[in-house]
Amino acid sequence: MDMRSPATLTFSLEVRRDSAQPLAEQIAGQVGAALESGMLRGGSRLPSTRTLAAVLGVSRGVTTAAYDLLHARGQLTTRTGSGTFAARHPDHAGHTGARRSPPPDDRGSPLPGARQAGGSVHPPVDLRPGQANAELVPLRAWRAAWREATLRRPPPGPLPELGLPRLREAVAAHLGGLPADQTVVITGGATSGLDLVLAALGPHRRPVPTGDFRGLLGPCLPVGYALAYPGLAGCLGRALADRGEQPSYVAQIAVATLLRDGTVDRLTREVGRRRATRAGLAVAALGDLRGARYADGTLHLAPHADAVRVAAVLLARGVRVTALASPPALLLDLLGPAAADLRRALAVLRATLR
C-alpha cells in the first residue's frame, strides 16, 4: 500500500497475508529498511499505531508490535505528547558485523535514552530478577482485596501456625489440588520457606516445593508457601511462629482474596503472554550482537568478557542488571519495567555491547 502523504510516510508500505513472516515483522522490516536506505529520514514523524493499522487493514496490536520491534532495534523514538519518530542515527551494528568493546570506564556521558529531552536523568531501569510489574494488577481487584482484608478486626491471639485456613485452601486450589501427603504451610516468601525447610529437615533430604506470589503481586505482599509432608508441616509452622516470620493477617487475607476471585490465575496467564512478547523484543534488539547470545532471560557474553564491569557501565547509563562472573552473563528480567523503559533499556544494552 502506498503511503505518500507528507503527514505519514514517504515510501510504499505493504503487508502480505500469504507470507510466512508475521505481519508485525513485515512492517518493522520495511520501515527499518526505508530508514537505512534514506527513504525515511531521521526525525520524521510516523503515523500513530491506530492510523497505520487503519491504512494497512490490520489490527492495532500488529502495528503496536511492529513499533515495539523498531523501538527495540533503536530505529524509533517516542516523545511524550508528540508522537513516534524515526531515529536520527539508526543503529546499523547488525549490518556491519563490527563489535565494539564496552567503554573502558563509566565516566562518559550516558547513552541516548538515559536522559530526558530536558536533561533530567531517568531513574535506572531495573532488569534484575524478581522485579514485579505493579501495572499488571487490576486496580479494582487490588482495592477489593484490601477492602476485604481490612473489613474485620484481626484475631486477638496469634495466627494459626500453618497460616490462615482460607489462604491455605486457596493456595491448594490454585495449584490444582495436592496429594494426601502434602500440606500447605504459609511462609513469608519462597526464600524464607526454603530456609525454614532446610533448617527443619536437617540431614533428611526429602524434596519440599516452595513458592510465592511476589513476582505477580509485588514485594508489598511477601506471602509464600511450602508444600510439606505432615511430619514436617508442624515443625515449619512452629519455626515460623518462633522466628516471627508469619505474614501479617492483612497480607494473608488480601492474597487469599486475589486467589479466590481468579485474579492470580489471570495474572499468571498474562505474565506468560507478556514474557513471550518481551522475549521477542529482546531477541530483536540483542539477537545479532557478535559474541553475545540472548536466551531465556540470560544474555550470555563472550568468554573473555568482564560481566561485572559491563554491569557497572550499564548502571552508569541507566540500566541495572545482575552479572554472573563465570561464565560471563547478564541476568535480565524483562517483566518488571514499563514498556517504554524496557525499550530504552534494550537500546542501551545494544549500544553498550555492539
N, C-alpha and C positions, 0 to 999 in steps of 0.2 A: 504494500500500500504506500502510495506516495504522500509524504508529509512535508510539503514545501511551504508551509505558512511561516512567515518570519516569527510569529508568536510561538511556534512549536519547534519543529526540527527542519533542517535544510537538506535532508537526504532521504532516499527511499528506504522505507522500513516495511518488512512484510513478515508474516508468520505462516508456516506450512503445517497444517494439522496432520498430514500424512507422513511427517518426518519422525524418526525415532528419537530425535533430540527434543527434550522438554521445551515447551513454549517459552518459559522464562529464560532458559539458556539461549534460545534463538534470539530473543530480543536483546539480552545482555551482550551477546557476541556481536550483533550488528552495530549496536551503539558504541561498543568498545572499539570495533574496527574503524568506525567513522571518526572517532576521536583520534585514533592513532594515525589515520591517513590524512587528517586535516580537514575532512569534510565537515566535521563538527568541531568548531573552535572552542578552545578552553575558555571558560567563563560564560558560555552560552547557557541560557536558561532552558530547562527541559519542561515538557508538559507534566502536569500532575499525573499521578498514577491513575486517578479516576478518568481524566481526559484521555490519556493514552489507551486505557482499556476500552473506552467507548469507540475510539477511532479504529482500533485493531479488531474489535469484536471479540475480546477475550474478557475473562473475569478480572476484577481489580486485584485479586490475590496473585494472579500471574504477573501483572506489571509490578506489583509491590516486591515480589520475589526477584524479578529481574533487576530492579533498582537496588535491592539488598546485595545482590551479587556484584553489581558495579561499585557500590559503596565499599564492599569488602576488598575489591581489587584496587581501590584508591582512584577510581576513574570518575566518581561523582562526589559532590559535596552538598551538604544541606545547610541552608542559612535560615535560622528560626524566623518565621514570619515572612520570608521572601521566596522560598521555594527550593528546587533542586537544580544544581548547576553542574556542567561539565568541569572536571578538574582542569586547572590551568597548566599543570605539569603532570600529566598522567604517568603512571608507573609503567615502564617498559621492561622491568627487570626480567620478567618471564620470557622475553623475546631475545634478549642479548646474551643470555647464558652466563653472564658475569655474576660473581658473588662477592660482595664486599664483607670484610670482617667488621664486627661491631666496633664502634669508636673506641679509642684507647682509654678514654675516661668519660665521666659524665658531666664535664664542665661546660660542654657546648649547650646551645640553646635547645629547648625541646623541639621535637619534630612537629610538622604541621598537624593540627588536630589536638595538640596538647594544650593550646591556648585558645580562648575565645577571641572573636574579632576585636573586641575592645581591649585585649591584652591581659585580662584576668585569667588566672590559671584554673583549669578544671581540677576538681578533686581526682585523685588517682582512680582509674578503673580497676576494680579488684577482680582478678580472674583466679584467685586462689580457690582450691576445692572447698566446698561446704558453704558457699555464699548463696543464700536463698534469695529468690526474687519475690519481694512482698507484693508486687503488682499482680501476681498470679492469683492471690486470694481474693475472691469477690468481696467487696466491701459489705454487701448485705449479709453474706454468710458470716463474715468476721464479726459484725455487730451483733448478729443473732447469737453467736457462740458466747460472746462476753456478756450479753444480756442474760442468757441462761445461767452463766457461771456466777453472776452476782445477784441473782433473783432471791436466793435464800442465804441465811447466815451459814457459815461453815460450821461443821460439828465442833462442839466444845472440847472434845477429847482428841487424842492422837488419831491420825488417819489409819485405816487398815494397812497392815504391814505389806501386803501384796499389791496394794493400790485399790482405788475405788472400784467396786464391783461393776458399775455401769461402764467404766472405761475398759476394764479387763474384758468384758463381754464384747464391747465394740471393737477392740483390737483383734480378738479371736475371729469375729465375723469378717473384719476387713481382710484377714489372712486366709479366709476361705475355710475356717474351721481348723481345729487342732486334734492331733491324735490323743488318745486317752491318757498317754503317759507324759503329756506336756501341759504345763500350767503357765499362764501369763503372769509375769511379775512386772509391775510398773517401775521404771527407773528414771533417772534424770537425763537419759540420753544413751546412745549406743556405746560411747566410750566408757561412761560411768557403769553401764550394765556389764560390759566386758571385764572391767577391772574387778567388779564385785564377783563375777563368775569365777575368774581366775583365782581370786583370794579364797573363795569358798571351796573350790574344787580341790585345792592342794595338789597332792600327787595324782589324784584321779582325773583323768582327762577324757571326759565324755563331751562331745560337741554340744554346745548350747547356743542356739541362734540368738542374736540381739539385733535391735534396730531402733530407729527413732523417726520423728517427723520434722526435724529441723530443716531438712532440705526442701520440704514443702511449705512449712508454716513459719520458718524463720527462727532465730535464736530467742525470741521473746517467749516461746513455748518450749522450754527444754524438757520434753516428755519423750521417753523411750520405753523399751520393753525388753525383757529376756524371756525366752521360752524354756523354762526349766522343768526338769522332771520332778515329781512330787517330793522326793527326798531332799532336793536342793532348794526348792522354792521357799520353804520356811527359813532356811539359812540366809538366803538372799534378802528376804523381807526383813528379817531381824537386823542384818547388816545395814540395810538402807535406813531403818529407823535409828539405829545406834549412831550412824555417821551423819544423820540429819540431811540425807540426800534424796528424800522423797520429794517429788514435785508437789507444788502447792495444791491445795484443794481447788482453787480457781482455775489453775492451769489444767488440772485433770478433767474438770467438768467441761472446759472450753474445747479440749481436744476430743473428748467423748462426743460432744455435740457435733463437731465438724466431721467426725467419723460416721455418726448415725444418720446425719442428713445427706450423706453422699458427697459432701464437699471434697474430702480427701481422695475418694475414688476418682472424681472428675479431675482433680488436680494432678493425680498420678498419670492419667491419660494425656492431659495437656502437657505435662512436663516431658513425657515421651515424645510427643509430636514436636515440641519446641527444641528439644535436644537434637532431634534428627535434622530439623531445619537449620539450626545454628551450626551443627557439624558441617553441613553443606557449605555454609558461608566460610567457615574456617578452611575447608579444603580449597575453595575458590581463591581465598586470599593467600594461603600458605602452601598450597599443593605443589607449586612449581619452583619452590626455593631450592637452589642447588645445595646439597649437603644436609638438608633438613627434611624431615618427614613427619606429617601430622597424622595421627590415628587415635581414635577413641579417647580424646581428651588429653593426649600427650603429644608434645612437639619434640620429637627426637632430633637432637643436634648432631653435627659432625663429630666423629670420635675425639678429635683434638680440641673441641670447643670447651670453653670455660663457662658452664651454665650459670654458676653463681655470679660471675662478672656480667654476663648478659642480663641476668635478672636485675642487677644493680643499675645497669644502663637503662633498662626498660622502666624501672621505678622513677629514675630521674626524668623520664619522658612521659610519665603519667600513666604507667601500666604496672600493676602489681601482680606478680606470678610467684609460683613455688618452683624452686630449682632443685634438680637432682644432680649431684656432682658426678656420679659414675653408675651406669653410663650417662653421659650428659643429656639432660632433657628438661623441658619445662612442663609443668602440670597446669592445664588450663580448664577451668570450669566456666563454660560459656553460658550457663543458665542465669546466673545472678544479675549481670548488668542489664540496663535498659538497652533497647535495640540500637539507638544512636551511639551510646557509649561503647557497645560491642564493636560496631563498625569502626569507630575511632581507634579502639584498642588493636583491632586486627590490622588496620593501616599502619599503626606504629610498629607492631611486630614485624610486618612485612618489610617496612623501610629499614628497620634495625638489622634484620638478618639477611637481607638480599646481598 
